Amino acid sequence: MHATLLRTGLGVAAVTLLLAGCSDIQRALNQGGDTTCRDYVKQDQDGKRMTITKFIKQQTNDDHEPAGTAVDATMVQVDLLCGVQVNQDTPIKKADIAGIFINK
């Protein structure tokens, strides 16, 4: 009985650690500006925020957290551009007005 409780406790602890580390894993795998519009529009708000934050850091070549207003404004822009991008495989760093009308 004691061994079963120990194994159950270890299993719960392992699952808790995995769930807590999901955002760390997402951050590590996040491609920032190389994320395609197809993948970007599928993300939830937290995922989009992480993607845009990394994208801004890549653009500015600065590891400091960008201002929340910069992240919000960039999210709105990318949401609009990727929502109507003809080629959904366009990386968000290349999404622009022309991509709404022509396949880039």
matplotlib code that plots the C-alpha trace (Angstrom):
import matplotlib.pyplot as plt

x = [0.0, 2.8, 4.6, 1.4, 0.9, 4.5, 4.2, 0.9, 2.5, 5.5, 3.2, 1.2, 4.4, 5.7, 2.5, 2.5, 6.1, 5.2, 2.2, 4.1, 6.8, 4.6, 5.0, 8.8, 8.6, 6.3, 8.8, 11.7, 9.9, 8.4, 9.7, 8.8, 8.9, 9.4, 6.0, 3.7, 0.4, -1.3, 0.2, -0.1, -3.9, -4.4, -2.7, -4.6, -4.0, -1.2, 0.6, 0.2, 1.6, 4.6, 5.1, 4.8, 7.1, 9.8, 9.2, 9.8, 12.9, 14.2, 13.5, 15.1, 17.9, 17.2, 16.5, 14.6, 10.8, 9.2, 6.6, 3.1, 1.7, 4.3, 3.2, -0.5, -0.1, 2.0, -0.6, -3.4, -1.4, -0.4, -3.9, -5.3, -2.6, -2.5, -6.3, -6.5, -3.1, -3.4, -0.5, -1.0, 2.6, 3.9, 6.0, 4.5, 7.7, 6.8, 3.1, 2.1, -0.6, 0.6, 0.2, -3.6, -3.9, -1.0, 0.4, 3.8]
y = [0.0, 2.4, 1.7, 2.4, 5.7, 6.6, 5.8, 7.7, 10.7, 10.6, 10.3, 13.4, 15.3, 14.4, 15.5, 18.7, 19.5, 18.7, 21.0, 23.8, 23.5, 23.7, 27.4, 27.0, 24.3, 26.6, 29.4, 27.2, 25.9, 29.2, 30.4, 34.1, 35.9, 32.6, 31.4, 31.0, 32.8, 29.4, 28.4, 31.9, 32.1, 28.7, 29.9, 31.0, 34.5, 33.5, 31.6, 34.7, 36.9, 34.7, 34.6, 38.3, 39.0, 36.7, 38.3, 41.8, 40.6, 39.2, 42.4, 44.6, 42.2, 42.8, 40.2, 42.6, 42.2, 44.7, 47.1, 45.6, 48.3, 47.3, 43.7, 44.6, 46.8, 44.2, 41.5, 43.5, 44.2, 40.5, 39.3, 41.5, 40.7, 36.9, 36.7, 37.7, 36.6, 34.8, 32.5, 31.2, 29.8, 33.3, 33.9, 36.6, 38.7, 38.9, 39.4, 42.7, 44.5, 43.2, 39.6, 40.2, 40.5, 38.4, 35.0, 35.8]
z = [0.0, 0.9, -2.4, -4.3, -2.6, -3.3, -7.0, -7.2, -5.6, -7.9, -10.9, -9.8, -9.2, -12.7, -14.4, -12.4, -13.5, -17.1, -17.1, -15.4, -17.9, -21.0, -21.4, -21.1, -23.9, -26.0, -25.6, -26.6, -29.7, -30.6, -34.0, -33.6, -36.9, -38.8, -37.6, -40.6, -40.7, -40.8, -37.5, -36.0, -36.5, -34.8, -31.6, -28.5, -27.2, -24.9, -27.8, -30.0, -27.3, -26.9, -30.7, -31.1, -28.2, -29.7, -33.1, -31.7, -29.8, -33.1, -35.0, -32.4, -31.6, -27.9, -25.3, -23.0, -22.8, -25.2, -23.9, -23.6, -26.0, -28.7, -28.3, -28.4, -31.5, -33.3, -32.5, -34.0, -37.1, -37.6, -36.7, -39.5, -42.1, -41.4, -41.3, -45.0, -46.3, -49.6, -48.9, -45.4, -45.4, -45.3, -42.2, -40.0, -40.4, -44.1, -43.9, -45.4, -47.3, -50.7, -49.4, -49.1, -52.9, -54.3, -53.4, -51.9]

ax = plt.figure().add_subplot(projection="3d")
ax.plot(x, y, z, "-o")
ax.set_aspect("equal")
plt.show()
